[in-house]
Amino acid sequence: MNKVSFNVQKHIARCSAIYLKPNSDNVTINLPLNLNKYYNHIDMGLYITPLDDGEINIGDLVILDE
């Protein structure tokens, strides 16, 4: 197993387009609210910086330490 550590820089800022229903001007979708309802958070991504050299591949296990 390759151990690569990362530093979380910040959350990815989202634009107001996340409230639009696709292919319309309907703004009734509240994606952050639904994320919080189903996943208990509203994070849609993070900017991270690697602290170690290494290789990460699709399908690799990622373990988050708090």
CHARMM-style PDB file with segment names, atoms N, HN, CA, C and O in Angstrom:
ATOM      1  N   MET     1       0.848  -1.176   0.000  1.00  0.00      PROA
ATOM      2  CA  MET     1       0.000   0.000   0.000  1.00  0.00      PROA
ATOM      3  C   MET     1       0.896   1.242   0.000  1.00  0.00      PROA
ATOM      4  O   MET     1       1.864   1.321   0.756  1.00  0.00      PROA
ATOM      5  N   ASN     2       0.563   2.197  -0.849  1.00  0.00      PROA
ATOM      6  HN  ASN     2      -0.224   2.133  -1.463  1.00  0.00      PROA
ATOM      7  CA  ASN     2       1.300   3.448  -0.926  1.00  0.00      PROA
ATOM      8  C   ASN     2       0.659   4.450   0.021  1.00  0.00      PROA
ATOM      9  O   ASN     2      -0.546   4.693  -0.049  1.00  0.00      PROA
ATOM     10  N   LYS     3       1.451   5.026   0.896  1.00  0.00      PROA
ATOM     11  HN  LYS     3       2.429   4.829   0.952  1.00  0.00      PROA
ATOM     12  CA  LYS     3       0.907   5.995   1.845  1.00  0.00      PROA
ATOM     13  C   LYS     3       1.313   7.396   1.410  1.00  0.00      PROA
ATOM     14  O   LYS     3       2.486   7.764   1.471  1.00  0.00      PROA
ATOM     15  N   VAL     4       0.336   8.162   0.975  1.00  0.00      PROA
ATOM     16  HN  VAL     4      -0.617   7.863   0.925  1.00  0.00      PROA
ATOM     17  CA  VAL     4       0.544   9.547   0.588  1.00  0.00      PROA
ATOM     18  C   VAL     4      -0.354  10.393   1.476  1.00  0.00      PROA
ATOM     19  O   VAL     4      -1.554  10.140   1.576  1.00  0.00      PROA
ATOM     20  N   SER     5       0.222  11.387   2.113  1.00  0.00      PROA
ATOM     21  HN  SER     5       1.197  11.593   2.032  1.00  0.00      PROA
ATOM     22  CA  SER     5      -0.554  12.286   2.972  1.00  0.00      PROA
ATOM     23  C   SER     5      -0.825  13.589   2.231  1.00  0.00      PROA
ATOM     24  O   SER     5      -0.060  14.001   1.360  1.00  0.00      PROA
ATOM     25  N   PHE     6      -1.930  14.225   2.598  1.00  0.00      PROA
ATOM     26  HN  PHE     6      -2.552  13.890   3.306  1.00  0.00      PROA
ATOM     27  CA  PHE     6      -2.320  15.483   1.965  1.00  0.00      PROA
ATOM     28  C   PHE     6      -2.697  16.504   3.020  1.00  0.00      PROA
ATOM     29  O   PHE     6      -3.121  16.152   4.121  1.00  0.00      PROA
ATOM     30  N   ASN     7      -2.539  17.760   2.677  1.00  0.00      PROA
ATOM     31  HN  ASN     7      -2.194  18.046   1.783  1.00  0.00      PROA
ATOM     32  CA  ASN     7      -2.998  18.852   3.508  1.00  0.00      PROA
ATOM     33  C   ASN     7      -4.233  19.443   2.826  1.00  0.00      PROA
ATOM     34  O   ASN     7      -4.174  19.806   1.651  1.00  0.00      PROA
ATOM     35  N   VAL     8      -5.335  19.540   3.543  1.00  0.00      PROA
ATOM     36  HN  VAL     8      -5.383  19.245   4.497  1.00  0.00      PROA
ATOM     37  CA  VAL     8      -6.546  20.142   2.989  1.00  0.00      PROA
ATOM     38  C   VAL     8      -6.382  21.656   3.044  1.00  0.00      PROA
ATOM     39  O   VAL     8      -6.211  22.230   4.119  1.00  0.00      PROA
ATOM     40  N   GLN     9      -6.434  22.302   1.877  1.00  0.00      PROA
ATOM     41  HN  GLN     9      -6.573  21.835   1.003  1.00  0.00      PROA
ATOM     42  CA  GLN     9      -6.263  23.748   1.792  1.00  0.00      PROA
ATOM     43  C   GLN     9      -7.561  24.493   2.100  1.00  0.00      PROA
ATOM     44  O   GLN     9      -7.606  25.370   2.963  1.00  0.00      PROA
ATOM     45  N   LYS    10      -8.622  24.119   1.366  1.00  0.00      PROA
ATOM     46  HN  LYS    10      -8.585  23.406   0.665  1.00  0.00      PROA
ATOM     47  CA  LYS    10      -9.926  24.760   1.581  1.00  0.00      PROA
ATOM     48  C   LYS    10     -10.995  24.011   0.808  1.00  0.00      PROA
ATOM     49  O   LYS    10     -10.696  23.152  -0.022  1.00  0.00      PROA
ATOM     50  N   HSD    11     -12.235  24.345   1.089  1.00  0.00      PROA
ATOM     51  HN  HSD    11     -12.478  25.042   1.764  1.00  0.00      PROA
ATOM     52  CA  HSD    11     -13.371  23.776   0.372  1.00  0.00      PROA
ATOM     53  C   HSD    11     -13.452  24.427  -1.005  1.00  0.00      PROA
ATOM     54  O   HSD    11     -13.065  25.584  -1.174  1.00  0.00      PROA
ATOM     55  N   ILE    12     -13.950  23.692  -1.978  1.00  0.00      PROA
ATOM     56  HN  ILE    12     -14.264  22.752  -1.842  1.00  0.00      PROA
ATOM     57  CA  ILE    12     -14.141  24.243  -3.308  1.00  0.00      PROA
ATOM     58  C   ILE    12     -15.405  25.094  -3.304  1.00  0.00      PROA
ATOM     59  O   ILE    12     -16.486  24.624  -2.947  1.00  0.00      PROA
ATOM     60  N   ALA    13     -15.255  26.333  -3.699  1.00  0.00      PROA
ATOM     61  HN  ALA    13     -14.377  26.715  -3.989  1.00  0.00      PROA
ATOM     62  CA  ALA    13     -16.404  27.242  -3.759  1.00  0.00      PROA
ATOM     63  C   ALA    13     -17.304  26.842  -4.920  1.00  0.00      PROA
ATOM     64  O   ALA    13     -16.823  26.476  -5.992  1.00  0.00      PROA
ATOM     65  N   ARG    14     -18.595  26.912  -4.704  1.00  0.00      PROA
ATOM     66  HN  ARG    14     -18.987  27.209  -3.833  1.00  0.00      PROA
ATOM     67  CA  ARG    14     -19.559  26.538  -5.731  1.00  0.00      PROA
ATOM     68  C   ARG    14     -20.247  27.787  -6.265  1.00  0.00      PROA
ATOM     69  O   ARG    14     -20.472  28.740  -5.520  1.00  0.00      PROA
ATOM     70  N   CYS    15     -20.576  27.786  -7.527  1.00  0.00      PROA
ATOM     71  HN  CYS    15     -20.394  27.012  -8.133  1.00  0.00      PROA
ATOM     72  CA  CYS    15     -21.289  28.913  -8.111  1.00  0.00      PROA
ATOM     73  C   CYS    15     -22.794  28.705  -7.967  1.00  0.00      PROA
ATOM     74  O   CYS    15     -23.245  27.629  -7.573  1.00  0.00      PROA
ATOM     75  N   SER    16     -23.555  29.727  -8.284  1.00  0.00      PROA
ATOM     76  HN  SER    16     -23.188  30.600  -8.604  1.00  0.00      PROA
ATOM     77  CA  SER    16     -25.009  29.650  -8.122  1.00  0.00      PROA
ATOM     78  C   SER    16     -25.662  28.697  -9.117  1.00  0.00      PROA
ATOM     79  O   SER    16     -26.841  28.378  -8.965  1.00  0.00      PROA
ATOM     80  N   ALA    17     -24.938  28.236 -10.124  1.00  0.00      PROA
ATOM     81  HN  ALA    17     -23.980  28.495 -10.248  1.00  0.00      PROA
ATOM     82  CA  ALA    17     -25.508  27.320 -11.115  1.00  0.00      PROA
ATOM     83  C   ALA    17     -25.932  25.986 -10.500  1.00  0.00      PROA
ATOM     84  O   ALA    17     -26.705  25.249 -11.113  1.00  0.00      PROA
ATOM     85  N   ILE    18     -25.440  25.661  -9.301  1.00  0.00      PROA
ATOM     86  HN  ILE    18     -24.812  26.260  -8.804  1.00  0.00      PROA
ATOM     87  CA  ILE    18     -25.833  24.391  -8.687  1.00  0.00      PROA
ATOM     88  C   ILE    18     -27.303  24.371  -8.292  1.00  0.00      PROA
ATOM     89  O   ILE    18     -27.842  23.313  -7.966  1.00  0.00      PROA
ATOM     90  N   TYR    19     -27.956  25.526  -8.317  1.00  0.00      PROA
ATOM     91  HN  TYR    19     -27.518  26.386  -8.581  1.00  0.00      PROA
ATOM     92  CA  TYR    19     -29.377  25.594  -7.988  1.00  0.00      PROA
ATOM     93  C   TYR    19     -30.267  25.450  -9.215  1.00  0.00      PROA
ATOM     94  O   TYR    19     -31.488  25.368  -9.075  1.00  0.00      PROA
ATOM     95  N   LEU    20     -29.688  25.416 -10.420  1.00  0.00      PROA
ATOM     96  HN  LEU    20     -28.697  25.482 -10.534  1.00  0.00      PROA
ATOM     97  CA  LEU    20     -30.472  25.333 -11.651  1.00  0.00      PROA
ATOM     98  C   LEU    20     -30.826  23.898 -12.012  1.00  0.00      PROA
ATOM     99  O   LEU    20     -29.986  23.001 -11.941  1.00  0.00      PROA
ATOM    100  N   LYS    21     -32.070  23.696 -12.397  1.00  0.00      PROA
ATOM    101  HN  LYS    21     -32.752  24.425 -12.455  1.00  0.00      PROA
ATOM    102  CA  LYS    21     -32.480  22.417 -12.951  1.00  0.00      PROA
ATOM    103  C   LYS    21     -31.866  22.340 -14.352  1.00  0.00      PROA
ATOM    104  O   LYS    21     -31.979  23.300 -15.113  1.00  0.00      PROA
ATOM    105  N   PRO    22     -31.217  21.218 -14.715  1.00  0.00      PROA
ATOM    106  CA  PRO    22     -30.559  21.128 -16.023  1.00  0.00      PROA
ATOM    107  C   PRO    22     -31.498  21.456 -17.183  1.00  0.00      PROA
ATOM    108  O   PRO    22     -32.666  21.067 -17.185  1.00  0.00      PROA
ATOM    109  N   ASN    23     -30.965  22.175 -18.166  1.00  0.00      PROA
ATOM    110  HN  ASN    23     -30.016  22.491 -18.165  1.00  0.00      PROA
ATOM    111  CA  ASN    23     -31.679  22.558 -19.390  1.00  0.00      PROA
ATOM    112  C   ASN    23     -32.910  23.424 -19.131  1.00  0.00      PROA
ATOM    113  O   ASN    23     -33.888  23.354 -19.875  1.00  0.00      PROA
ATOM    114  N   SER    24     -32.863  24.234 -18.083  1.00  0.00      PROA
ATOM    115  HN  SER    24     -32.069  24.291 -17.478  1.00  0.00      PROA
ATOM    116  CA  SER    24     -33.985  25.126 -17.798  1.00  0.00      PROA
ATOM    117  C   SER    24     -33.472  26.338 -17.022  1.00  0.00      PROA
ATOM    118  O   SER    24     -32.291  26.432 -16.688  1.00  0.00      PROA
ATOM    119  N   ASP    25     -34.389  27.258 -16.744  1.00  0.00      PROA
ATOM    120  HN  ASP    25     -35.349  27.182 -17.015  1.00  0.00      PROA
ATOM    121  CA  ASP    25     -34.042  28.386 -15.878  1.00  0.00      PROA
ATOM    122  C   ASP    25     -34.711  28.239 -14.514  1.00  0.00      PROA
ATOM    123  O   ASP    25     -34.836  29.215 -13.773  1.00  0.00      PROA
ATOM    124  N   ASN    26     -35.138  27.032 -14.186  1.00  0.00      PROA
ATOM    125  HN  ASN    26     -35.036  26.240 -14.787  1.00  0.00      PROA
ATOM    126  CA  ASN    26     -35.790  26.711 -12.918  1.00  0.00      PROA
ATOM    127  C   ASN    26     -34.725  26.614 -11.825  1.00  0.00      PROA
ATOM    128  O   ASN    26     -33.808  25.797 -11.920  1.00  0.00      PROA
ATOM    129  N   VAL    27     -34.845  27.437 -10.797  1.00  0.00      PROA
ATOM    130  HN  VAL    27     -35.589  28.100 -10.719  1.00  0.00      PROA
ATOM    131  CA  VAL    27     -33.850  27.463  -9.716  1.00  0.00      PROA
ATOM    132  C   VAL    27     -34.396  26.859  -8.429  1.00  0.00      PROA
ATOM    133  O   VAL    27     -34.104  27.357  -7.342  1.00  0.00      PROA
ATOM    134  N   THR    28     -35.181  25.797  -8.537  1.00  0.00      PROA
ATOM    135  HN  THR    28     -35.418  25.393  -9.421  1.00  0.00      PROA
ATOM    136  CA  THR    28     -35.805  25.204  -7.353  1.00  0.00      PROA
ATOM    137  C   THR    28     -34.964  24.109  -6.720  1.00  0.00      PROA
ATOM    138  O   THR    28     -35.310  23.617  -5.646  1.00  0.00      PROA
ATOM    139  N   ILE    29     -33.873  23.718  -7.354  1.00  0.00      PROA
ATOM    140  HN  ILE    29     -33.592  24.117  -8.227  1.00  0.00      PROA
ATOM    141  CA  ILE    29     -33.028  22.659  -6.785  1.00  0.00      PROA
ATOM    142  C   ILE    29     -32.106  23.283  -5.743  1.00  0.00      PROA
ATOM    143  O   ILE    29     -31.457  24.293  -6.015  1.00  0.00      PROA
ATOM    144  N   ASN    30     -32.045  22.699  -4.571  1.00  0.00      PROA
ATOM    145  HN  ASN    30     -32.572  21.878  -4.350  1.00  0.00      PROA
ATOM    146  CA  ASN    30     -31.138  23.167  -3.528  1.00  0.00      PROA
ATOM    147  C   ASN    30     -30.151  22.039  -3.252  1.00  0.00      PROA
ATOM    148  O   ASN    30     -30.320  21.275  -2.302  1.00  0.00      PROA
ATOM    149  N   LEU    31     -29.124  21.940  -4.086  1.00  0.00      PROA
ATOM    150  HN  LEU    31     -28.986  22.560  -4.858  1.00  0.00      PROA
ATOM    151  CA  LEU    31     -28.161  20.850  -3.981  1.00  0.00      PROA
ATOM    152  C   LEU    31     -27.476  20.787  -2.619  1.00  0.00      PROA
ATOM    153  O   LEU    31     -27.378  19.697  -2.055  1.00  0.00      PROA
ATOM    154  N   PRO    32     -26.994  21.910  -2.057  1.00  0.00      PROA
ATOM    155  CA  PRO    32     -26.371  21.806  -0.728  1.00  0.00      PROA
ATOM    156  C   PRO    32     -27.322  21.250   0.337  1.00  0.00      PROA
ATOM    157  O   PRO    32     -26.905  20.468   1.192  1.00  0.00      PROA
ATOM    158  N   LEU    33     -28.583  21.645   0.289  1.00  0.00      PROA
ATOM    159  HN  LEU    33     -28.922  22.279  -0.405  1.00  0.00      PROA
ATOM    160  CA  LEU    33     -29.555  21.127   1.256  1.00  0.00      PROA
ATOM    161  C   LEU    33     -29.722  19.618   1.096  1.00  0.00      PROA
ATOM    162  O   LEU    33     -29.766  18.891   2.088  1.00  0.00      PROA
ATOM    163  N   ASN    34     -29.816  19.144  -0.149  1.00  0.00      PROA
ATOM    164  HN  ASN    34     -29.780  19.736  -0.955  1.00  0.00      PROA
ATOM    165  CA  ASN    34     -29.958  17.709  -0.385  1.00  0.00      PROA
ATOM    166  C   ASN    34     -28.704  16.945   0.008  1.00  0.00      PROA
ATOM    167  O   ASN    34     -28.801  15.841   0.543  1.00  0.00      PROA
ATOM    168  N   LEU    35     -27.536  17.504  -0.244  1.00  0.00      PROA
ATOM    169  HN  LEU    35     -27.456  18.401  -0.679  1.00  0.00      PROA
ATOM    170  CA  LEU    35     -26.299  16.853   0.196  1.00  0.00      PROA
ATOM    171  C   LEU    35     -26.294  16.697   1.713  1.00  0.00      PROA
ATOM    172  O   LEU    35     -25.952  15.637   2.237  1.00  0.00      PROA
ATOM    173  N   ASN    36     -26.674  17.758   2.407  1.00  0.00      PROA
ATOM    174  HN  ASN    36     -26.952  18.619   1.981  1.00  0.00      PROA
ATOM    175  CA  ASN    36     -26.702  17.710   3.861  1.00  0.00      PROA
ATOM    176  C   ASN    36     -27.730  16.693   4.355  1.00  0.00      PROA
ATOM    177  O   ASN    36     -27.489  15.980   5.329  1.00  0.00      PROA
ATOM    178  N   LYS    37     -28.857  16.633   3.688  1.00  0.00      PROA
ATOM    179  HN  LYS    37     -29.053  17.212   2.897  1.00  0.00      PROA
ATOM    180  CA  LYS    37     -29.926  15.704   4.085  1.00  0.00      PROA
ATOM    181  C   LYS    37     -29.474  14.245   3.949  1.00  0.00      PROA
ATOM    182  O   LYS    37     -29.721  13.434   4.841  1.00  0.00      PROA
ATOM    183  N   TYR    38     -28.816  13.915   2.837  1.00  0.00      PROA
ATOM    184  HN  TYR    38     -28.616  14.574   2.113  1.00  0.00      PROA
ATOM    185  CA  TYR    38     -28.466  12.522   2.563  1.00  0.00      PROA
ATOM    186  C   TYR    38     -27.079  12.115   3.059  1.00  0.00      PROA
ATOM    187  O   TYR    38     -26.865  10.952   3.398  1.00  0.00      PROA
ATOM    188  N   TYR    39     -26.131  13.061   3.106  1.00  0.00      PROA
ATOM    189  HN  TYR    39     -26.305  14.007   2.831  1.00  0.00      PROA
ATOM    190  CA  TYR    39     -24.755  12.714   3.461  1.00  0.00      PROA
ATOM    191  C   TYR    39     -24.270  13.389   4.741  1.00  0.00      PROA
ATOM    192  O   TYR    39     -23.147  13.143   5.180  1.00  0.00      PROA
ATOM    193  N   ASN    40     -25.101  14.234   5.341  1.00  0.00      PROA
ATOM    194  HN  ASN    40     -26.014  14.434   4.984  1.00  0.00      PROA
ATOM    195  CA  ASN    40     -24.783  14.933   6.583  1.00  0.00      PROA
ATOM    196  C   ASN    40     -23.608  15.903   6.428  1.00  0.00      PROA
ATOM    197  O   ASN    40     -22.884  16.164   7.389  1.00  0.00      PROA
ATOM    198  N   HSD    41     -23.422  16.436   5.217  1.00  0.00      PROA
ATOM    199  HN  HSD    41     -24.010  16.224   4.436  1.00  0.00      PROA
ATOM    200  CA  HSD    41     -22.451  17.499   4.962  1.00  0.00      PROA
ATOM    201  C   HSD    41     -22.787  18.142   3.628  1.00  0.00      PROA
ATOM    202  O   HSD    41     -23.579  17.594   2.861  1.00  0.00      PROA
ATOM    203  N   ILE    42     -22.198  19.297   3.339  1.00  0.00      PROA
ATOM    204  HN  ILE    42     -21.555  19.742   3.961  1.00  0.00      PROA
ATOM    205  CA  ILE    42     -22.449  19.967   2.067  1.00  0.00      PROA
ATOM    206  C   ILE    42     -21.171  20.088   1.231  1.00  0.00      PROA
ATOM    207  O   ILE    42     -21.144  20.827   0.247  1.00  0.00      PROA
ATOM    208  N   ASP    43     -20.137  19.382   1.608  1.00  0.00      PROA
ATOM    209  HN  ASP    43     -20.159  18.781   2.408  1.00  0.00      PROA
ATOM    210  CA  ASP    43     -18.883  19.451   0.872  1.00  0.00      PROA
ATOM    211  C   ASP    43     -19.034  18.814  -0.501  1.00  0.00      PROA
ATOM    212  O   ASP    43     -19.523  17.691  -0.623  1.00  0.00      PROA
ATOM    213  N   MET    44     -18.614  19.530  -1.526  1.00  0.00      PROA
ATOM    214  HN  MET    44     -18.217  20.443  -1.427  1.00  0.00      PROA
ATOM    215  CA  MET    44     -18.653  18.989  -2.883  1.00  0.00      PROA
ATOM    216  C   MET    44     -17.245  18.776  -3.417  1.00  0.00      PROA
ATOM    217  O   MET    44     -17.073  18.253  -4.518  1.00  0.00      PROA
ATOM    218  N   GLY    45     -16.262  19.165  -2.669  1.00  0.00      PROA
ATOM    219  HN  GLY    45     -16.402  19.590  -1.774  1.00  0.00      PROA
ATOM    220  CA  GLY    45     -14.889  18.971  -3.081  1.00  0.00      PROA
ATOM    221  C   GLY    45     -13.941  19.749  -2.200  1.00  0.00      PROA
ATOM    222  O   GLY    45     -14.349  20.642  -1.457  1.00  0.00      PROA
ATOM    223  N   LEU    46     -12.686  19.406  -2.286  1.00  0.00      PROA
ATOM    224  HN  LEU    46     -12.354  18.681  -2.889  1.00  0.00      PROA
ATOM    225  CA  LEU    46     -11.645  20.057  -1.502  1.00  0.00      PROA
ATOM    226  C   LEU    46     -10.426  20.303  -2.368  1.00  0.00      PROA
ATOM    227  O   LEU    46     -10.122  19.514  -3.263  1.00  0.00      PROA
ATOM    228  N   TYR    47      -9.728  21.396  -2.101  1.00  0.00      PROA
ATOM    229  HN  TYR    47      -9.975  22.036  -1.374  1.00  0.00      PROA
ATOM    230  CA  TYR    47      -8.409  21.604  -2.672  1.00  0.00      PROA
ATOM    231  C   TYR    47      -7.410  20.979  -1.705  1.00  0.00      PROA
ATOM    232  O   TYR    47      -7.391  21.320  -0.522  1.00  0.00      PROA
ATOM    233  N   ILE    48      -6.581  20.067  -2.202  1.00  0.00      PROA
ATOM    234  HN  ILE    48      -6.596  19.789  -3.163  1.00  0.00      PROA
ATOM    235  CA  ILE    48      -5.595  19.404  -1.352  1.00  0.00      PROA
ATOM    236  C   ILE    48      -4.207  19.518  -1.965  1.00  0.00      PROA
ATOM    237  O   ILE    48      -4.059  19.667  -3.178  1.00  0.00      PROA
ATOM    238  N   THR    49      -3.195  19.445  -1.112  1.00  0.00      PROA
ATOM    239  HN  THR    49      -3.315  19.324  -0.127  1.00  0.00      PROA
ATOM    240  CA  THR    49      -1.801  19.489  -1.531  1.00  0.00      PROA
ATOM    241  C   THR    49      -1.102  18.253  -0.984  1.00  0.00      PROA
ATOM    242  O   THR    49      -1.182  17.976   0.213  1.00  0.00      PROA
ATOM    243  N   PRO    50      -0.413  17.502  -1.853  1.00  0.00      PROA
ATOM    244  CA  PRO    50       0.299  16.316  -1.356  1.00  0.00      PROA
ATOM    245  C   PRO    50       1.476  16.710  -0.478  1.00  0.00      PROA
ATOM    246  O   PRO    50       2.171  17.688  -0.753  1.00  0.00      PROA
ATOM    247  N   LEU    51       1.693  15.940   0.579  1.00  0.00      PROA
ATOM    248  HN  LEU    51       1.129  15.145   0.803  1.00  0.00      PROA
ATOM    249  CA  LEU    51       2.819  16.176   1.488  1.00  0.00      PROA
ATOM    250  C   LEU    51       3.947  15.178   1.245  1.00  0.00      PROA
ATOM    251  O   LEU    51       5.049  15.352   1.764  1.00  0.00      PROA
ATOM    252  N   ASP    52       3.681  14.142   0.465  1.00  0.00      PROA
ATOM    253  HN  ASP    52       2.786  14.001   0.044  1.00  0.00      PROA
ATOM    254  CA  ASP    52       4.661  13.095   0.202  1.00  0.00      PROA
ATOM    255  C   ASP    52       4.690  12.798  -1.293  1.00  0.00      PROA
ATOM    256  O   ASP    52       3.753  13.123  -2.021  1.00  0.00      PROA
ATOM    257  N   ASP    53       5.774  12.178  -1.737  1.00  0.00      PROA
ATOM    258  HN  ASP    53       6.536  11.913  -1.145  1.00  0.00      PROA
ATOM    259  CA  ASP    53       5.830  11.642  -3.096  1.00  0.00      PROA
ATOM    260  C   ASP    53       5.086  10.321  -3.114  1.00  0.00      PROA
ATOM    261  O   ASP    53       5.051   9.608  -2.111  1.00  0.00      PROA
ATOM    262  N   GLY    54       4.499   9.998  -4.239  1.00  0.00      PROA
ATOM    263  HN  GLY    54       4.528  10.577  -5.054  1.00  0.00      PROA
ATOM    264  CA  GLY    54       3.810   8.725  -4.356  1.00  0.00      PROA
ATOM    265  C   GLY    54       2.906   8.720  -5.563  1.00  0.00      PROA
ATOM    266  O   GLY    54       2.857   9.681  -6.330  1.00  0.00      PROA
ATOM    267  N   GLU    55       2.198   7.636  -5.718  1.00  0.00      PROA
ATOM    268  HN  GLU    55       2.238   6.855  -5.094  1.00  0.00      PROA
ATOM    269  CA  GLU    55       1.304   7.470  -6.853  1.00  0.00      PROA
ATOM    270  C   GLU    55      -0.080   7.087  -6.359  1.00  0.00      PROA
ATOM    271  O   GLU    55      -0.224   6.243  -5.475  1.00  0.00      PROA
ATOM    272  N   ILE    56      -1.093   7.714  -6.935  1.00  0.00      PROA
ATOM    273  HN  ILE    56      -0.976   8.400  -7.653  1.00  0.00      PROA
ATOM    274  CA  ILE    56      -2.478   7.410  -6.600  1.00  0.00      PROA
ATOM    275  C   ILE    56      -3.168   7.008  -7.895  1.00  0.00      PROA
ATOM    276  O   ILE    56      -3.042   7.691  -8.912  1.00  0.00      PROA
ATOM    277  N   ASN    57      -3.887   5.914  -7.853  1.00  0.00      PROA
ATOM    278  HN  ASN    57      -3.989   5.360  -7.027  1.00  0.00      PROA
ATOM    279  CA  ASN    57      -4.556   5.398  -9.033  1.00  0.00      PROA
ATOM    280  C   ASN    57      -6.051   5.279  -8.816  1.00  0.00      PROA
ATOM    281  O   ASN    57      -6.519   5.192  -7.681  1.00  0.00      PROA
ATOM    282  N   ILE    58      -6.798   5.276  -9.914  1.00  0.00      PROA
ATOM    283  HN  ILE    58      -6.418   5.346 -10.836  1.00  0.00      PROA
ATOM    284  CA  ILE    58      -8.246   5.055  -9.839  1.00  0.00      PROA
ATOM    285  C   ILE    58      -8.502   3.730  -9.125  1.00  0.00      PROA
ATOM    286  O   ILE    58      -7.892   2.712  -9.450  1.00  0.00      PROA
ATOM    287  N   GLY    59      -9.405   3.754  -8.156  1.00  0.00      PROA
ATOM    288  HN  GLY    59      -9.901   4.581  -7.892  1.00  0.00      PROA
ATOM    289  CA  GLY    59      -9.735   2.545  -7.412  1.00  0.00      PROA
ATOM    290  C   GLY    59      -8.953   2.390  -6.119  1.00  0.00      PROA
ATOM    291  O   GLY    59      -9.258   1.505  -5.320  1.00  0.00      PROA
ATOM    292  N   ASP    60      -7.938   3.240  -5.893  1.00  0.00      PROA
ATOM    293  HN  ASP    60      -7.689   3.959  -6.543  1.00  0.00      PROA
ATOM    294  CA  ASP    60      -7.180   3.162  -4.647  1.00  0.00      PROA
ATOM    295  C   ASP    60      -8.064   3.543  -3.466  1.00  0.00      PROA
ATOM    296  O   ASP    60      -8.936   4.403  -3.591  1.00  0.00      PROA
ATOM    297  N   LEU    61      -7.846   2.921  -2.348  1.00  0.00      PROA
ATOM    298  HN  LEU    61      -7.138   2.223  -2.246  1.00  0.00      PROA
ATOM    299  CA  LEU    61      -8.558   3.218  -1.114  1.00  0.00      PROA
ATOM    300  C   LEU    61      -8.027   4.523  -0.535  1.00  0.00      PROA
ATOM    301  O   LEU    61      -6.817   4.732  -0.453  1.00  0.00      PROA
ATOM    302  N   VAL    62      -8.942   5.394  -0.138  1.00  0.00      PROA
ATOM    303  HN  VAL    62      -9.925   5.225  -0.205  1.00  0.00      PROA
ATOM    304  CA  VAL    62      -8.576   6.650   0.510  1.00  0.00      PROA
ATOM    305  C   VAL    62      -9.128   6.621   1.927  1.00  0.00      PROA
ATOM    306  O   VAL    62     -10.320   6.391   2.130  1.00  0.00      PROA
ATOM    307  N   ILE    63      -8.267   6.853   2.899  1.00  0.00      PROA
ATOM    308  HN  ILE    63      -7.299   7.040   2.734  1.00  0.00      PROA
ATOM    309  CA  ILE    63      -8.667   6.844   4.305  1.00  0.00      PROA
ATOM    310  C   ILE    63      -8.492   8.254   4.850  1.00  0.00      PROA
ATOM    311  O   ILE    63      -7.418   8.844   4.730  1.00  0.00      PROA
ATOM    312  N   LEU    64      -9.555   8.793   5.452  1.00  0.00      PROA
ATOM    313  HN  LEU    64     -10.427   8.314   5.550  1.00  0.00      PROA
ATOM    314  CA  LEU    64      -9.507  10.139   6.010  1.00  0.00      PROA
ATOM    315  C   LEU    64      -9.293  10.062   7.507  1.00  0.00      PROA
ATOM    316  O   LEU    64     -10.046   9.398   8.220  1.00  0.00      PROA
ATOM    317  N   ASP    65      -8.271  10.739   7.976  1.00  0.00      PROA
ATOM    318  HN  ASP    65      -7.660  11.279   7.397  1.00  0.00      PROA
ATOM    319  CA  ASP    65      -8.013  10.860   9.406  1.00  0.00      PROA
ATOM    320  C   ASP    65      -8.438  12.246   9.847  1.00  0.00      PROA
ATOM    321  O   ASP    65      -8.117  13.237   9.192  1.00  0.00      PROA
ATOM    322  N   GLU    66      -9.152  12.318  10.946  1.00  0.00      PROA
ATOM    323  HN  GLU    66      -9.412  11.513  11.478  1.00  0.00      PROA
ATOM    324  CA  GLU    66      -9.562  13.625  11.458  1.00  0.00      PROA
ATOM    325  C   GLU    66      -8.715  14.018  12.623  1.00  0.00      PROA
ATOM    326  OT1 GLU    66      -8.909  15.092  13.193  1.00  0.00      PROA
TER     327      GLU     66
END
